[in-house]
């Protein structure tokens, strides 16, 4: 089935439908969800902090707070090592992301970092 020729072009119904689908697909807005990428980045930084602390086994409260502030300069957060909680002051966001790690030192011990973004 052919549609009438328009200035030398002849369109078939199938070609017309294909073109309409192509235009619809191209016109769909692509939204980049920046918030999800930020959460992944924060999670990675938390995990990096935990790895360094466990590897060095330096759990001095002032050093932990200093390291935290280097990674998250303006955010509020918490560091918990074996139930001992250290709070870091800063800007509190709507969401919080928490990472946990474990290490063995005569017994299994837990370390966690929480950031408010």
Secondary structure by P-SEA (a helix, b strand, c coil): ccccccccccccaaaaaaaaaaaaaaacccccaaaaaaaaaaaaaaaaaaaaaaaaccccaaaaaaaaaaacccccbbbbcccbbbbbbcccccbbbbbbbbbbcccbbbbbbbbcc
